[in-house]
Amino acid sequence: MTDDRALAEIIAGIEGYDSFTLFSHVSPDGDTLGSAAAMCILLEGMGKTVEIVCEDRVPHIYQFLPGVDRVKLPQDAVGYECAVAMDCADVQRFKKGEYLFKNARYSMSIDHHFTNKGYADANLIRDTASATAEIVYDIYHELDKPITPEAAVCIYTGIVTDTGNLTYSITTPKSIRIVAELLENGLNITEVNRRIYRTVPFRKTRVQGFAMSNMQLEYNGTIGIATLTVPQMERFGATSEDCEGIVDMVRDVESVRVAIFIREGRDGTYKVSMRSKECADVGKIAKRFGGGGHAGAAGYTSDRPLSTTIAEILSAVEAEMVL
Ligand SMILES: [Mn+2]
């Protein structure tokens, strides 16, 4: 199906139904929440009834997004006529909300993950978009609806969080043009950036400092590895959300080509996150261990002891690295 045809189907779905359940994925990020919130503003502006559903609670840093205080857990949702998945590459991303999605009269998927196979009745998948929020921006234009100041904050948040503040390779001239247009319409980027990047809980700064000072370098400094156990996190009163970004700090060390961060979960398993500077396909490695992701960023869950998990991932990365 052509992209024009897919967009036309999405527009027909928006115009044809009166009530919508929007889905953000498990472990919600700025794009899945920003694009769902922007979509919610658009639909409500058209007089529709809308709810947003997510398996997990909205992380502290995204609670400033307009409307996300209304995000419901799947068990609290009504389940409206039309289900719309925002930034969800597959149905596993809904977790418990999957039955709601499948029971809707009509379903749509709006996404930019190239792995999205089109599981809905209508699928608008653009892997050239830096963020799903960029596609929502296009939907506003297609419907000729003005982007309200609230919607601008949501779209901007989706784009900047998925592009590493407009610096990752997925950033396109179009991403920056959209941001420029939002700025022309009065978006306060200083304020939004302060909320996303410069409003850090003290416990987060402390637990990240702890993880960094215990970081190890392996294989001539080309692999960086940081770990955190539950007791270590408890020392700082830190949650899993406070550990976001540690793997990126490991990646940023000059000699590091592949970064690994291993965090113990409450259930005793270990969450392994990886980043690669184009010298090993970490998505391939993660897949071998039952996880997923891209060549540059991927992860999986290990139910082996910590020492075994470290040994396994180090040898897998070493075997995969091309320096
Ligand atoms: Mn995204």
Residues whose N, C-alpha, C, O or C-beta is under 5 A from the ligand:
A	BS01	MN	D31 D87 A131 T132 D162
